[in-house]
Amino acid sequence: MIKAYYRPKDLTEAVEILSRSDGEYRPLGGGVALSHKSAQTISVVDLQSLGLNSLTQEGQFLQIGATTTLASLANLDYLQPGLKSAIRLEANNNLRQQATVAGTLVSSGGRSTFGTVLLALDALLHWLPVDLDQALGEWLTLRQAPVKALLINRIQFALNASLAFDTIGRTPDDLPVICAAVAKWPSGRTRVTLGGFGAAPILALDAPEPSGAEVAVRDALSRAADPWASAEYRQEAGARLVLRLMGQLQPV
């Protein structure tokens, strides 16, 4: 239940409200994630007036304002096709117009296609007022912000990584039973991530080169059983999927 609603005019005011200790205050972007947590009494701080919806390329990195919608991100001409596909599968068209990048990432469950791909790209969450970057992988594991961090103002990931992504589900548009993303940098560094089960997408491989990916994937999926699929099925399907994705990577 929402106890109070605030719409600050700048970041200073937003930080001041979020730092209050007389209750629980949460930042509000698109409102999609908060709408699923109505049983708890909270005060919300609307970030819409803070100009946190920019998309800026800085060298080989894309800086995404926290309140940028999934739809706005997907419309970038130079965005990796695999990421565009993951956004389309993350939410239907109406929700993509509302859901924000930061809100979607911090609430990512194991079947989040968007979270799986951003984890492969080693995305960073930038927190205020502490002015610190936190790896998305750390957030997904701990679900804990850095000390004294109150809100995310931007997300960053690399544009110079070759990316391949795909899913296996009951239908092409269904939530995945298993999904995988492979990102490879010009240096040869390769990250493989897996989703479609559990509490959050997982990192199976982060290595200077892609060798050993199949073994890493099978090991990462050894306990990935749930009512949707057995661990054995996910191991076989995940290994085949990752090997196929590696063959699809563009030269970097």
Secondary structure by P-SEA (a helix, b strand, c coil): cccbbbbbccaaaaaaaaaccccbbbbbccaaaaaacccccbbbbbccccccbbbbbcccbbbbcccccaaaaaacccccaaaaaaaaaaccccccccccaaaaaaacccccaaaaaaaaabbbbbbcccbbbbbaaaaaaccccccccccccbbbbbccbbbbbbcccccccccccccbbbbbccccbbbbbbcccccbbbbccccccccaaaaaaaaaacccccccccaaaaaaaaaaaaaaaaaacccc
